């Protein structure tokens, strides 16, 4: 009897330890809503790179960042006084057309699957609501809500110490609902909860300003969604000879042949009924991606079951090829696109250092095509050679322009201004650069214009002259 009690006691203790461990994990990574019934969350960060659809909680574990030490040197005392934040919306739902196309494809061709292990795919149906296409999903809400809480903890003694005031704290977003709801989720935990007088939770309403493309007498959103307002960019990237399209087309054929052969063999497809092409592979991959990110469907029960690790990497490289040329270092215009945003950021820092700017924290919420051109203009994640479809695979795998790491869902870039004072009372200004909440070095600042930890507002204009002389309308005009 005593043995039985002891065994039961040990089992209970073990179960308590397990539950405690995963409760801690869920709290740390922002998955408490998944645990409404006090069950330990089963979700873990995916090891697969889903490029720009990678969840924020997964991408952070992939990045290597410099340890954040003090800002001041020697006897300097520094205080964070001003923040410029550019963020991407959180995780979202898929496009309805993609899900519908896969459902129809499997309904018409599923009989070709002869391997009983994958028979479940024959009856695969859309697991997502149909009225939330591309909307912020539960994962995305939690990503931004938890992020806002972290900012409140980090800057609560300096930049965010005062109660919300629309003069000192500004929120802007694009016209897409996923950016406005991301801004709202961030503001809820950073400014609203417990800092006002409304409702049981003492909430404070926060003003949101939408940069809307369709307003009369408004010249479009050139600050956050600049690619939508640059006709020459559209003309260049829509051209059939655009390098990004050419490289993608070449690699698509490689992927179709290599991944298609693996998946066909795994499913034991009757190729007289279904000859798997790139379009079919891509639909399976997208369904796999969103089921993993949104629903945490076990791999063996989702379209992910048909893929191997090399397949994920090939899809990731294909996507990154396009992103590299459309929003990265692959083309000149992509590197210039963010100059209105860069100008706004650097002017905000400089004016605050000159007592000409009352805003303490400016928050802007956009898209992946906001973050990537900004990273490119900053001179970050530059590969030693251009990305191409036929580059050695080892080199492709070692690329720096890996969007699942640099531009996942909820990606962000911060510029934080610090006022420093030494023992003699001399004041200086230092700007800190952070990417996805971790400090990184300024790649173009300093005497040698390379790799310094902090940069003054004046030196930033020297490092990035286009911010002081942004000719957006000029280079966006289609040449006659």
MONOR-V851689 format. One record per backbone hydrogen bond with DSSP energy under -0.5 kcal/mol. NH is the residue of the N-H (numbers start at 0). CO is the residue of the C=O. E is the energy in kcal/mol with one decimal. If there is no record, write none. Layout:
nh:NH co:CO e:E
nh:NH co:CO e:E
//
This chain:
nh:4 co:0 e:-2.3
nh:5 co:1 e:-2.6
nh:6 co:2 e:-2.9
nh:7 co:3 e:-2.6
nh:8 co:4 e:-2.6
nh:9 co:5 e:-2.6
nh:10 co:6 e:-2.6
nh:11 co:7 e:-2.5
nh:12 co:8 e:-2.4
nh:13 co:9 e:-2.8
nh:14 co:10 e:-2.8
nh:15 co:11 e:-2.5
nh:16 co:12 e:-2.5
nh:17 co:13 e:-2.7
nh:18 co:14 e:-2.9
nh:19 co:15 e:-2.7
nh:20 co:16 e:-2.6
nh:21 co:17 e:-2.4
nh:22 co:18 e:-2.6
nh:23 co:19 e:-2.3
nh:24 co:20 e:-2.1
nh:25 co:21 e:-3.1
nh:26 co:22 e:-2.3
nh:27 co:23 e:-2.6
nh:28 co:24 e:-2.5
nh:29 co:25 e:-0.9
nh:30 co:25 e:-3.2
nh:33 co:30 e:-1.1
nh:34 co:31 e:-1.8
nh:35 co:32 e:-0.8
nh:37 co:34 e:-2.0
nh:49 co:47 e:-0.8
nh:52 co:49 e:-2.3
nh:53 co:50 e:-2.0
nh:57 co:54 e:-0.7
nh:58 co:54 e:-2.1
nh:59 co:55 e:-1.8
nh:60 co:57 e:-0.7
nh:61 co:58 e:-1.6
nh:62 co:58 e:-0.8
nh:62 co:59 e:-0.6
nh:64 co:62 e:-0.6
nh:65 co:438 e:-0.8
nh:68 co:66 e:-1.0
nh:75 co:72 e:-2.1
nh:76 co:420 e:-2.4
nh:78 co:418 e:-1.9
nh:80 co:416 e:-2.9
nh:81 co:416 e:-1.4
nh:82 co:359 e:-2.4
nh:83 co:414 e:-2.4
nh:84 co:82 e:-0.5
nh:84 co:361 e:-3.1
nh:85 co:412 e:-2.7
nh:86 co:84 e:-0.5
nh:86 co:363 e:-3.2
nh:87 co:410 e:-3.0
nh:88 co:365 e:-1.8
nh:92 co:134 e:-2.3
nh:98 co:94 e:-1.4
nh:99 co:95 e:-2.6
nh:100 co:96 e:-2.7
nh:101 co:97 e:-2.0
nh:102 co:98 e:-2.3
nh:103 co:99 e:-2.3
nh:104 co:100 e:-2.2
nh:105 co:101 e:-2.8
nh:106 co:102 e:-1.8
nh:107 co:103 e:-1.9
nh:108 co:104 e:-2.6
nh:109 co:105 e:-1.8
nh:111 co:108 e:-2.3
nh:112 co:109 e:-2.0
nh:113 co:266 e:-1.2
nh:113 co:267 e:-0.7
nh:114 co:266 e:-2.0
nh:115 co:113 e:-0.7
nh:117 co:114 e:-2.0
nh:118 co:115 e:-1.5
nh:120 co:117 e:-1.6
nh:121 co:118 e:-1.5
nh:122 co:119 e:-0.8
nh:123 co:120 e:-1.5
nh:131 co:128 e:-0.6
nh:133 co:93 e:-1.2
nh:134 co:131 e:-2.5
nh:136 co:90 e:-2.2
nh:140 co:136 e:-2.3
nh:141 co:137 e:-2.0
nh:142 co:138 e:-2.4
nh:143 co:139 e:-2.0
nh:144 co:140 e:-2.3
nh:145 co:141 e:-2.6
nh:146 co:142 e:-1.6
nh:147 co:143 e:-2.5
nh:148 co:144 e:-1.7
nh:149 co:145 e:-1.9
nh:150 co:146 e:-2.3
nh:151 co:147 e:-2.2
nh:152 co:148 e:-2.0
nh:153 co:149 e:-2.7
nh:154 co:150 e:-3.1
nh:155 co:151 e:-0.7
nh:157 co:154 e:-1.3
nh:159 co:154 e:-2.5
nh:160 co:157 e:-1.5
nh:167 co:164 e:-1.0
nh:168 co:164 e:-2.7
nh:169 co:360 e:-2.1
nh:171 co:362 e:-2.4
nh:172 co:208 e:-1.9
nh:173 co:364 e:-1.1
nh:174 co:210 e:-0.5
nh:178 co:175 e:-1.1
nh:179 co:175 e:-1.6
nh:180 co:176 e:-2.6
nh:181 co:177 e:-1.0
nh:182 co:178 e:-2.3
nh:183 co:179 e:-2.1
nh:184 co:180 e:-2.5
nh:185 co:181 e:-2.3
nh:186 co:182 e:-2.6
nh:187 co:183 e:-2.2
nh:188 co:184 e:-1.2
nh:189 co:185 e:-1.8
nh:190 co:186 e:-2.7
nh:191 co:186 e:-2.1
nh:192 co:187 e:-2.7
nh:193 co:200 e:-1.9
nh:194 co:191 e:-1.8
nh:194 co:201 e:-0.6
nh:195 co:201 e:-2.7
nh:196 co:202 e:-0.9
nh:197 co:202 e:-2.0
nh:201 co:198 e:-1.4
nh:202 co:197 e:-3.3
nh:208 co:170 e:-2.3
nh:209 co:207 e:-0.5
nh:210 co:172 e:-3.0
nh:210 co:208 e:-0.5
nh:211 co:209 e:-1.1
nh:214 co:211 e:-0.7
nh:217 co:214 e:-1.4
nh:221 co:219 e:-1.1
nh:227 co:224 e:-1.2
nh:228 co:225 e:-1.8
nh:229 co:226 e:-0.9
nh:231 co:475 e:-2.3
nh:232 co:229 e:-0.6
nh:233 co:229 e:-1.8
nh:234 co:230 e:-2.4
nh:235 co:231 e:-2.3
nh:236 co:232 e:-2.7
nh:237 co:233 e:-2.0
nh:238 co:234 e:-0.7
nh:238 co:235 e:-0.6
nh:241 co:238 e:-1.9
nh:244 co:241 e:-0.7
nh:245 co:241 e:-2.2
nh:246 co:242 e:-2.7
nh:247 co:243 e:-2.3
nh:248 co:244 e:-2.6
nh:249 co:245 e:-1.9
nh:250 co:246 e:-2.2
nh:251 co:247 e:-2.8
nh:252 co:248 e:-1.4
nh:253 co:249 e:-1.3
nh:254 co:250 e:-2.8
nh:255 co:251 e:-3.0
nh:256 co:252 e:-2.0
nh:257 co:253 e:-2.8
nh:258 co:254 e:-2.1
nh:259 co:254 e:-1.1
nh:259 co:255 e:-0.6
nh:260 co:256 e:-1.4
nh:261 co:257 e:-1.6
nh:262 co:258 e:-2.8
nh:263 co:259 e:-2.5
nh:264 co:260 e:-2.0
nh:265 co:261 e:-2.3
nh:266 co:262 e:-2.7
nh:267 co:263 e:-0.9
nh:268 co:263 e:-2.1
nh:269 co:111 e:-1.8
nh:270 co:268 e:-1.1
nh:272 co:269 e:-2.1
nh:273 co:269 e:-2.2
nh:275 co:273 e:-0.9
nh:280 co:276 e:-2.1
nh:281 co:277 e:-2.8
nh:282 co:278 e:-1.9
nh:283 co:279 e:-2.0
nh:284 co:280 e:-2.3
nh:285 co:281 e:-2.6
nh:286 co:282 e:-2.1
nh:287 co:283 e:-2.2
nh:288 co:284 e:-2.6
nh:289 co:285 e:-2.5
nh:290 co:286 e:-2.3
nh:291 co:287 e:-2.0
nh:292 co:288 e:-2.4
nh:293 co:289 e:-2.7
nh:294 co:289 e:-0.8
nh:294 co:290 e:-0.9
nh:295 co:290 e:-0.8
nh:295 co:291 e:-0.6
nh:296 co:290 e:-1.8
nh:300 co:297 e:-2.0
nh:301 co:298 e:-1.5
nh:304 co:298 e:-0.7
nh:304 co:301 e:-2.3
nh:305 co:302 e:-1.6
nh:306 co:303 e:-1.9
nh:310 co:307 e:-0.6
nh:311 co:307 e:-1.6
nh:312 co:308 e:-1.9
nh:313 co:309 e:-2.1
nh:314 co:310 e:-2.3
nh:315 co:311 e:-2.5
nh:316 co:312 e:-2.3
nh:317 co:313 e:-2.1
nh:318 co:314 e:-2.3
nh:319 co:315 e:-2.6
nh:320 co:316 e:-2.2
nh:321 co:317 e:-1.5
nh:322 co:318 e:-2.3
nh:323 co:319 e:-2.6
nh:324 co:320 e:-1.4
nh:325 co:321 e:-2.4
nh:326 co:322 e:-2.8
nh:327 co:322 e:-0.6
nh:327 co:323 e:-0.6
nh:329 co:323 e:-2.5
nh:330 co:327 e:-0.6
nh:334 co:330 e:-1.2
nh:335 co:331 e:-1.1
nh:336 co:332 e:-1.4
nh:338 co:335 e:-2.0
nh:339 co:336 e:-0.6
nh:341 co:337 e:-3.0
nh:342 co:338 e:-2.5
nh:343 co:339 e:-1.9
nh:344 co:340 e:-2.5
nh:345 co:341 e:-2.7
nh:346 co:342 e:-2.3
nh:347 co:343 e:-1.9
nh:348 co:344 e:-1.8
nh:349 co:345 e:-2.5
nh:350 co:346 e:-2.8
nh:351 co:347 e:-1.6
nh:352 co:348 e:-1.9
nh:353 co:349 e:-1.0
nh:354 co:351 e:-1.6
nh:355 co:350 e:-3.6
nh:359 co:167 e:-2.2
nh:360 co:167 e:-2.1
nh:361 co:82 e:-2.6
nh:362 co:169 e:-3.1
nh:362 co:360 e:-0.5
nh:363 co:84 e:-2.3
nh:364 co:171 e:-2.0
nh:365 co:86 e:-3.6
nh:369 co:366 e:-1.7
nh:370 co:366 e:-1.9
nh:371 co:367 e:-2.7
nh:373 co:369 e:-1.2
nh:374 co:370 e:-2.5
nh:375 co:371 e:-2.4
nh:376 co:372 e:-2.6
nh:377 co:373 e:-2.0
nh:378 co:374 e:-0.7
nh:378 co:375 e:-0.9
nh:379 co:374 e:-2.3
nh:382 co:380 e:-0.6
nh:390 co:387 e:-1.2
nh:395 co:391 e:-2.2
nh:396 co:392 e:-2.5
nh:397 co:393 e:-1.0
nh:398 co:395 e:-1.3
nh:401 co:399 e:-2.2
nh:402 co:400 e:-0.7
nh:404 co:401 e:-2.0
nh:405 co:401 e:-2.2
nh:406 co:402 e:-2.2
nh:408 co:53 e:-2.6
nh:409 co:88 e:-2.7
nh:410 co:407 e:-1.7
nh:412 co:85 e:-2.7
nh:413 co:433 e:-2.6
nh:414 co:83 e:-2.3
nh:415 co:431 e:-2.4
nh:416 co:81 e:-2.9
nh:416 co:414 e:-0.5
nh:417 co:429 e:-3.1
nh:418 co:78 e:-2.7
nh:419 co:417 e:-0.6
nh:419 co:427 e:-3.1
nh:420 co:76 e:-1.9
nh:421 co:425 e:-1.7
nh:424 co:421 e:-2.0
nh:427 co:419 e:-2.4
nh:429 co:417 e:-2.2
nh:430 co:454 e:-2.2
nh:431 co:415 e:-3.0
nh:431 co:429 e:-0.5
nh:432 co:439 e:-0.6
nh:432 co:452 e:-0.5
nh:433 co:413 e:-2.6
nh:434 co:437 e:-2.7
nh:435 co:411 e:-2.9
nh:437 co:434 e:-1.3
nh:439 co:432 e:-2.6
nh:441 co:451 e:-3.1
nh:442 co:440 e:-0.5
nh:448 co:445 e:-1.2
nh:449 co:444 e:-0.9
nh:451 co:441 e:-2.1
nh:454 co:430 e:-1.6
nh:459 co:455 e:-1.6
nh:460 co:456 e:-1.0
nh:460 co:457 e:-0.6
nh:461 co:457 e:-1.0
nh:462 co:458 e:-2.5
nh:463 co:459 e:-2.4
nh:464 co:461 e:-0.5
nh:466 co:463 e:-1.7
nh:467 co:463 e:-0.5
nh:467 co:464 e:-1.0
nh:468 co:464 e:-0.9
nh:470 co:468 e:-0.6
nh:474 co:470 e:-2.4
nh:475 co:471 e:-1.6
nh:476 co:473 e:-0.8
//
